[in-house]
Amino acid sequence: MAKKRRRSLPIKSRTKRAVKQALAAAGAQGQGKQAQELSRAAASALDRAAHKGVMHPRTAARKKSRLARRLKAGTRGAQSAE
């Protein structure tokens, strides 16, 4: 069990960090382009974690969907403010 945890922990941390950065950029004003790039990286990290068995594929899909919704809501709010 310790071997699996040692292998999974860095992948989980990388994934969480990528999602957190994407959410922060989505909430920030005037960072639509950067938010899109970060969300693409987060989606890739989620897919990679699912592929390696660190997280269930449906969990990754759910997190990607929620991230995309937040990104869309954040960029829509930024566009109306301009």
C-alpha positions in Angstrom: 0.0 0.0 0.0 2.8 2.4 0.8 4.3 1.8 -2.7 1.0 2.8 -4.4 0.7 5.9 -2.1 4.2 7.0 -2.9 3.5 6.8 -6.6 0.1 8.5 -6.4 0.8 11.3 -4.1 2.9 13.5 -6.4 0.4 13.0 -9.2 -2.5 14.0 -7.0 -0.6 17.1 -5.7 0.3 18.2 -9.3 -3.3 17.7 -10.3 -4.7 19.7 -7.4 -2.2 22.5 -7.9 -3.1 22.7 -11.6 -6.9 22.9 -10.9 -6.3 25.5 -8.1 -4.3 27.7 -10.4 -6.9 27.5 -13.2 -9.7 28.4 -10.8 -7.7 31.4 -9.5 -7.1 32.6 -13.0 -10.8 32.1 -13.9 -11.8 34.3 -10.9 -9.3 37.0 -11.7 -10.3 40.0 -13.9 -8.7 40.3 -17.3 -6.9 37.0 -17.4 -9.2 35.1 -19.8 -6.3 33.9 -22.0 -4.2 32.7 -19.1 -7.2 31.1 -17.5 -7.9 29.1 -20.7 -4.2 27.9 -20.9 -4.3 26.9 -17.2 -7.6 25.1 -17.5 -6.2 23.2 -20.5 -3.2 22.2 -18.4 -5.5 21.2 -15.5 -7.7 19.1 -17.8 -4.5 17.4 -19.1 -3.4 16.7 -15.5 -6.8 15.3 -14.6 -6.7 13.0 -17.7 -3.2 11.9 -16.8 -4.2 11.1 -13.2 -7.2 9.1 -14.4 -5.1 7.2 -17.0 -2.6 6.2 -14.4 -5.3 5.0 -12.0 -4.8 7.7 -9.4 -8.4 8.8 -9.8 -11.5 7.3 -11.4 -12.1 8.5 -14.9 -15.5 9.7 -14.1 -14.2 11.7 -11.2 -11.7 13.4 -13.6 -14.5 14.0 -16.1 -16.7 15.6 -13.4 -13.9 17.8 -12.2 -13.1 18.9 -15.8 -16.8 19.7 -16.4 -17.0 21.8 -13.2 -13.8 23.6 -14.1 -15.1 24.4 -17.6 -18.3 25.8 -16.1 -16.4 28.0 -13.7 -14.1 29.2 -16.4 -17.0 30.1 -18.7 -18.8 31.9 -15.9 -15.6 33.8 -15.0 -14.8 34.9 -18.5 -18.4 35.9 -19.2 -18.3 38.1 -16.1 -15.0 39.6 -17.2 -16.4 40.4 -20.7 -19.4 42.2 -19.4 -17.2 44.3 -17.1 -15.2 45.6 -20.1 
